[in-house]
Amino acid sequence: MTHVVAREYDLLVRGAVPSEAGVHGLPPESFDALRRFLQQPVDGHKGREEVVARPTSRGTLPALRLQQWVGVLRTPDGTTVEILPKTHERTDELDSARTAQSRALLMRMLSAGGDNYRAALPADLDSANMPLFEVVLRYALEVLRTAIRRGVPHTYQTVQEERIGLRGRLDMPRQLRQPAHRAHLLHVAYDEFLPDRPETRLARLTLERIARLTGRSDSRRLARELLFSLADVPASRDIRRDLSHWKLERGYAHFAPVLDICRLILSELNPLTAGSDSRVTAVLFDMNRVYEAYVAAQLRLQQPGWQIHTQVKGTGLGSFESPSSGKARDVFALRPDLIIEIPDQPVIIADTKWKRLKSDRAFPHGVSNADAYQMLAYSEAFQSGAGPKRLWLLYPALPGIEGELPEIKLLGERRLQIMTVNLNQEPIGFSPPLGYSTSQTLGHDH
């Protein structure tokens, strides 16, 4: 079976191609399955911009240009395409060391920004050298194991049965209809504390599916051990209904992380795309969102006294009066990545940019005009009052662009600071640049 390791924005080509960095040939059947799957709009997003890959060509051969999505894809014939985050170094070649580094980076960012991947993997498990598909399955298993070991949710359920002795209460309507030859048996109803409930049914079906999907014997063995703990629970037969009825009491709050795991696995490992009939199995993550969540989580960790809000909605750059209703309506919606409130300081607007700065160009190193205009619009909408207004653009660190970067004076009293995040350091070292007495680089070495 074919296993391809690619990076964001690499090229997938139908058929065999000469070895070249960033270009990967796929068997025709596998390519055709992926082409149908990857060009569908991402669920919850609109427009052509949100497809996972765009059609193109390489010479006479059809090709797909990957976008900012990372993860793993598996076609029905067993071909696996693993898409890793691009590094912000100049080399695009992937060797075993860089592959392991990219896998470790992705899982570290996911674990910081999402509950699904906060479970600890066994210390003897070399996740950096495991295929990403198996890493995701193992994280799911570890979340399930942690939840099940802390207690399987139970609930009281009414049991109706026919028995010799009386238990609970007698079901008189059914007993009166009892035929004479069964008059010695009693129809009873009683409440029993059982683990059969929507949450546990979904967990069991998830474990069964992981046991089928994984190719690792240790993961398969762990799945079977956990299935034994749910031996009295039937697998879910109506996933949508059980998901809609998911409701945990206070004593079972530890089972809450299982919900996202069940959604991930029971949606055929395809939570972000919709309408596919290609039977491609996929786990996909938008690196723009992963990077934003990672930076926000690290800032909260480093600066517990700060209030950090993400993706604040409800504000537009303009408004107009609707002719039909006569009410004012916002237009040109604004949604900054981060709004940072620091005690005794003006509010800071920050935007995370999963882009590569250009170290071979003079300052501001290729920052686009559109990004600067966007920050001006954010400032106008979210930073009211007199005084200086701080704006940050947060880019991944790049060799050749280190240390303090000059402050850019914008219209009014606005100050734009370009900052970098060192993704190879955990946690990111952060010194607020408000007084400019320390480094203005996220992730610098202290």
C-alpha angles and dihedrals in degrees: 000000000000118000117187124186111201139162134226113293093016120140124250112201130196106242135359118330133179115270109272135151112264095012122100129181120215132193109266094245092050093046092051092051091049093046091058091046104041097049095059117105115263113255110260093018130092132210139033092285092074101061117117094231136010126221118249137138141243108212105309094337124097113242143180124223109213118224133206094304121112132187136079136305127195123190125209091258091058099258110147125202114192113196114198130188115272115246119231093234121104097248117087097185117115120215127167093271095050091044091054091046093052092048091049091048093052095049091046091053093046092049091052095047105034138045093223093074103037093098113106117243118222112277092236093055111100097210093169089066097040121096108264091239090061092045091056092048091049092050088052090052093049092051090050093046093051092049096045093048090055091055140299112247115249132186137187112261130182111245120198118194145146114246143154098244130049117258124170111338132341115249097224100186092055093040092055089055092051111125117240095250090059098041090115090067123079128217106221138174125202140159119252130186103238137168093224103113136121095270095052094042090055091046091053093049089048091054092048091052094047090051089056096043102046121089095195119096094212092053091046090050092050091049091053092048090053091046088057088058088057095044092127093052122086119221116258115269096186110041096179093050094047091048091052090050095049105131124150125198120228093265092059100050089121088070093060097094089060090071095071091044091053091049091050097049099034093052087066089262087291107111099148105048129060142199097028121153095173093094091228112157112221145172109191133176128188105232091207089063095038091053093047092050091046094053092046092050092048093049091051089050094048097040110034091169093063125090108222120188122189130207096355109197137193102067128104133191090234144002140211137193112257111232092213100049102018089227126126116255128194120236132191095034116223122210115170116199095231135016109189122199115193121184112262092001133100115261115271124218114208133181125195116220119196090200137115116251115218111244091183091062128074121258127321081042099221100315103163125242088234091060091051092047089050091055090050090054091049091050093050091052103038107026110067129170134042127301135059118330118209122213125181131195111195117204130172111265118261129195108258094032106080140131125026118347121207118267115245118222112217131184115309114358094324119136121195117202121193108209134180133220119214103220092187093066124075120227099019112242108233132188115179110238095215095113095026091223093121137039117300094212124104110225097019118152114259 
